[in-house]
Amino acid sequence: MTQHNRLLALVLGTLLLALSAAPAPMKFTDVRTQSAEFVGYWKSIALTPEQEAVKKAALEALPAPCCSDNTAYTCCCPCNLSKTTWGLSNYLIAKRGYNAEQVKTAAAEWIKFVSPSGFSGKGCYTGSCPKPFAEGGCGGMKEPVQF
């Protein structure tokens, strides 16, 4: 094997290893089922300080859908929409090894999946907190989530 072929084999092997280590993308299929699942992750998955920093970096880059003057990391309150986003993030970081950019992308996709027509960014100030997701609301403040 020539020097060139060894180098090529090393580069290809490294690339394949890196690609195989990339986490699988999150698939959103059912708002009801996955909302309950994600709220459960919010309650059950405790992040390390390092993991929490990843979550913070990811979600601070997104406005909160129901109160866009806050970030998705803080929101203005722990509404059900926020709980699902926080739980999804906990799961992706702790169980799938997602980095901040991957969490940010997945969280934005989840929010879009929950309400394809979008959120006003002012729902918390216009009485939308108790409204179902389907009406651009936060899904309520207490479980179960309102759809």
BELNORGI-V400872 format. One line per field, one symbol per residue. ss: DSSP state (a for helix, b for strand, c for the rest). phi: phi as a letter, one per 30 degrees, with the letter a starting at -180 (. if undefined). burial: + if it has 16 or more other ideal C-beta (glycine too) atoms within 10 Angstrom, else -. A space follows every 10 residues. Layout:
# BELNORGI-V400872
ss: ???
phi: ???
burial: ???
This chain:
# BELNORGI-V400872
ss: ccaaaaaaaa aaaaaaaaaa accccccccc aaaaaaaaaa aaaaccccaa aaaaaaaaac ccbbccbbbb bcccccccca aaaaaaaaaa aaaaccccca aaaaaaaaaa aaaacccccc ccaaaccccc ccaaaccccc ccccccc
phi: .deddddddd dddddddddd ddddddccba eddddddddd dddccccded ddddeddddd dcdddcaddc cddchcaddd ddeddddede ddddccidcd dddedddddd edddbedjbd ibedcbided ddedcicdij cbdddcc
burial: ---------- ---------- -----+---- +--++--+++ ++--+-+--- +--+++-++- ++++++++-+ -++-++--++ ++++++++++ ++++---+-+ -+++++++-+ +-+++---+- --++---++- +++--+++++ ----++-
